[in-house]
Amino acid sequence: MRHVPDWAIQVCWWISGIFATGAVWYFLSLKDVPWAIASAIAAAFFALVAIGLHRRKDAATRLDSEMKNGGIPFALSLAPTRENIERVILESRPHDDWNRHTDLAKTVYSYKGDVNLRFEMVADDSGIQCADFREPWANNFPDPSATGYWCDLFYGSTHVARYILVAVDGARALLPIPKRGLSGKRPNEVTPFEHQVARIHDTLGTLDEYMRGAGLSVHAPP
């Protein structure tokens, strides 16, 4: 949900007022009842649009207030934008706020506060990003093999984003891919958000240990 500009609300009220106080009485003075009725309907329509925009703006304002105060919104469905989805994920507790559902084909992590929000990883070939993933940080373990898996983020039926988690050391950990680092050198820092995605999927509690073993750290914004 985007913020509603004040001018849009004002324009709707202005048009509604023109129909209600101008057109209706003008056509009544001409005894043109059909056009007077049509003007009254138009006035009511634009008034309802203005009220709807007011409510939408108020909902967005409340959501921003809750987010700025450090709270996770009670109903993400009020404004399921990508920005708000990512903020909710970042502020969630990886092991307390997510339910894990798994079978032989797929693993799903659904957000307890809104089950429309979920991560999905598929175990078959369609879910593999790279069967033989090769990067120094990923192959630096007793079992050097690594496999990249797609990690898809959904809200309801909408595919929001796709990430990659790399299974290392015989699938003992799922690591995010580093995307930042010193200029001229291989990236060795992961974004805070993708680190949070990996934390949510860290069922064995090995993420931090393997991040250190891979020489990876979380990028700290300036």
C-alpha positions as CSV (number, residue, x, y, z in Angstrom):
1,M,0.0,0.0,0.0
2,R,1.4,3.3,-1.0
3,H,0.8,6.6,0.8
4,V,-2.1,8.5,-0.5
5,P,-1.2,12.1,-1.4
6,D,-3.3,14.8,0.2
7,W,-4.1,16.4,-3.1
8,A,-5.9,13.3,-4.3
9,I,-8.2,13.4,-1.3
10,Q,-8.8,17.1,-1.7
11,V,-9.6,16.7,-5.4
12,C,-12.2,14.0,-4.7
13,W,-13.9,16.2,-2.1
14,W,-13.7,19.2,-4.5
15,I,-15.4,17.3,-7.3
16,S,-18.0,15.9,-4.9
17,G,-18.8,19.4,-3.7
18,I,-19.2,20.7,-7.2
19,F,-21.7,18.0,-8.0
20,A,-23.5,18.3,-4.6
21,T,-23.8,22.1,-4.3
22,G,-23.6,23.2,-7.9
23,A,-24.8,20.7,-10.4
24,V,-27.7,19.3,-8.4
25,W,-29.2,22.7,-7.7
26,Y,-28.6,23.9,-11.2
27,F,-30.4,21.0,-12.8
28,L,-33.2,21.2,-10.2
29,S,-33.7,24.9,-11.1
30,L,-34.1,23.7,-14.7
31,K,-36.5,21.0,-13.5
32,D,-34.2,18.5,-15.1
33,V,-34.7,15.7,-12.6
34,P,-32.7,12.9,-14.3
35,W,-29.6,15.1,-14.5
36,A,-30.1,16.3,-10.9
37,I,-30.3,12.7,-9.7
38,A,-27.2,11.8,-11.8
39,S,-25.3,14.7,-10.2
40,A,-26.3,13.6,-6.7
41,I,-25.0,10.1,-7.5
42,A,-21.7,11.5,-8.8
43,A,-21.4,13.6,-5.7
44,A,-21.9,10.5,-3.5
45,F,-19.5,8.5,-5.6
46,F,-16.6,11.0,-5.2
47,A,-17.4,11.4,-1.5
48,L,-17.0,7.6,-1.0
49,V,-13.8,7.6,-3.0
50,A,-12.5,10.4,-0.7
51,I,-13.5,8.5,2.4
52,G,-11.8,5.4,1.1
53,L,-8.6,7.3,0.4
54,H,-8.7,8.8,3.9
55,R,-9.0,5.3,5.4
56,R,-6.1,4.0,3.3
57,K,-3.9,7.0,4.3
58,D,-4.8,6.5,8.0
59,A,-3.9,2.7,7.7
60,A,-0.5,3.5,6.1
61,T,0.2,6.2,8.7
62,R,-0.6,3.8,11.6
63,L,1.6,1.1,10.0
64,D,4.5,3.6,9.7
65,S,4.1,4.6,13.3
66,E,4.2,1.0,14.5
67,M,7.2,0.2,12.4
68,K,9.1,3.3,13.6
69,N,8.4,2.4,17.2
70,G,10.0,-1.0,16.6
71,G,6.9,-3.0,16.5
72,I,5.9,-5.6,14.0
73,P,2.6,-4.7,12.4
74,F,-0.4,-6.6,13.7
75,A,-1.7,-7.1,10.2
76,L,0.8,-7.1,7.4
77,S,-2.1,-7.5,5.0
78,L,-2.8,-3.7,5.5
79,A,0.3,-2.9,3.5
80,P,2.1,-6.0,2.0
81,T,4.7,-4.0,0.1
82,R,8.1,-5.5,-0.4
83,E,9.6,-2.9,1.9
84,N,7.2,-3.7,4.7
85,I,7.6,-7.4,4.1
86,E,11.4,-7.2,4.4
87,R,11.1,-5.0,7.6
88,V,8.8,-7.5,9.2
89,I,11.2,-10.4,8.3
90,L,14.2,-8.4,9.7
91,E,12.4,-7.6,13.0
92,S,11.0,-11.2,13.4
93,R,12.6,-13.7,15.8
94,P,14.0,-16.5,13.6
95,H,13.2,-19.4,15.9
96,D,10.0,-18.1,17.6
97,D,8.0,-16.4,14.8
98,W,8.2,-19.0,12.1
99,N,6.6,-22.4,11.6
100,R,8.5,-25.1,9.7
101,H,6.6,-27.5,7.5
102,T,8.6,-30.1,5.5
103,D,8.2,-33.2,3.4
104,L,10.3,-35.0,0.9
105,A,9.5,-32.5,-1.8
106,K,9.4,-29.0,-0.1
107,T,10.3,-27.1,3.0
108,V,8.1,-24.1,4.0
109,Y,8.7,-21.5,6.7
110,S,5.5,-19.6,7.3
111,Y,5.3,-16.4,9.5
112,K,3.1,-17.0,12.5
113,G,1.9,-13.4,12.4
114,D,0.6,-13.8,8.9
115,V,0.7,-17.2,7.2
116,N,0.5,-15.5,3.8
117,L,4.2,-14.7,4.3
118,R,6.4,-17.7,3.7
119,F,9.7,-19.0,2.4
120,E,9.7,-22.1,0.2
121,M,12.6,-24.4,-0.8
122,V,12.1,-27.3,-3.2
123,A,14.3,-30.4,-2.8
124,D,14.2,-31.7,-6.4
125,D,16.1,-30.4,-9.4
126,S,13.8,-27.4,-9.9
127,G,14.9,-26.1,-6.5
128,I,18.7,-26.4,-7.1
129,Q,20.4,-23.3,-8.2
130,C,23.8,-25.0,-8.7
131,A,24.5,-28.7,-7.9
132,D,28.2,-28.2,-7.8
133,F,28.6,-24.7,-6.2
134,R,32.2,-23.5,-6.2
135,E,33.5,-20.6,-4.2
136,P,36.5,-20.6,-1.8
137,W,34.3,-19.8,1.2
138,A,31.8,-22.6,0.4
139,N,34.3,-25.3,-0.3
140,N,36.5,-24.7,2.7
141,F,35.2,-27.5,4.9
142,P,36.0,-31.2,5.6
143,D,33.3,-32.0,3.0
144,P,34.2,-29.6,0.3
145,S,31.1,-30.2,-1.8
146,A,28.4,-27.5,-1.8
147,T,25.0,-27.1,-3.4
148,G,23.1,-23.8,-4.0
149,Y,19.3,-23.9,-3.5
150,W,16.7,-21.4,-4.5
151,C,14.9,-19.9,-1.5
152,D,11.7,-18.2,-2.7
153,L,9.7,-15.6,-0.7
154,F,6.0,-15.4,-1.2
155,Y,3.1,-13.3,0.1
156,G,-0.1,-15.2,-0.7
157,S,0.1,-16.1,-4.3
158,T,2.6,-13.4,-5.1
159,H,6.2,-14.3,-5.6
160,V,8.1,-11.5,-3.9
161,A,11.7,-12.4,-4.3
162,R,14.2,-15.2,-4.8
163,Y,17.4,-15.8,-2.7
164,I,20.1,-18.4,-2.7
165,L,21.2,-20.5,0.3
166,V,24.2,-22.7,-0.1
167,A,24.3,-26.1,1.7
168,V,27.9,-26.6,2.8
169,D,29.9,-29.4,4.5
170,G,27.4,-32.2,3.8
171,A,24.4,-29.9,4.3
172,R,25.4,-29.1,7.9
173,A,24.7,-25.5,7.3
174,L,22.9,-23.2,4.8
175,L,24.9,-20.1,4.1
176,P,23.9,-16.9,2.4
177,I,26.0,-15.6,-0.5
178,P,28.3,-12.7,0.3
179,K,27.7,-9.7,-1.9
180,R,29.9,-7.0,-0.3
181,G,33.5,-6.5,0.6
182,L,36.6,-4.5,0.0
183,S,37.1,-3.2,-3.5
184,G,39.2,-5.5,-5.7
185,K,38.7,-8.5,-3.4
186,R,36.2,-11.3,-3.3
187,P,33.0,-10.4,-1.4
188,N,33.0,-11.7,2.1
189,E,30.1,-9.8,3.7
190,V,26.4,-10.8,3.5
191,T,23.6,-8.3,3.7
192,P,21.7,-8.1,7.0
193,F,18.5,-9.2,5.3
194,E,20.0,-12.3,3.7
195,H,21.7,-13.2,6.9
196,Q,18.2,-13.0,8.6
197,V,16.9,-15.3,5.8
198,A,19.6,-17.8,6.6
199,R,18.9,-17.5,10.4
200,I,15.3,-18.4,9.8
201,H,16.4,-21.6,7.9
202,D,19.1,-22.4,10.5
203,T,17.4,-25.5,12.0
204,L,20.7,-27.0,13.2
205,G,22.0,-23.8,14.9
206,T,25.2,-24.0,13.0
207,L,25.0,-20.8,10.9
208,D,27.3,-18.5,13.0
209,E,29.9,-21.3,13.3
210,Y,30.0,-21.9,9.6
211,M,29.9,-18.2,8.8
212,R,33.1,-17.9,10.8
213,G,34.6,-21.0,9.2
214,A,33.8,-19.6,5.7
215,G,35.3,-16.2,6.6
216,L,32.0,-14.4,6.2
217,S,30.6,-11.6,8.2
218,V,27.4,-9.5,8.2
219,H,27.8,-6.1,6.4
220,A,27.4,-3.3,8.9
221,P,25.8,-0.2,7.2
222,P,27.6,3.1,7.8
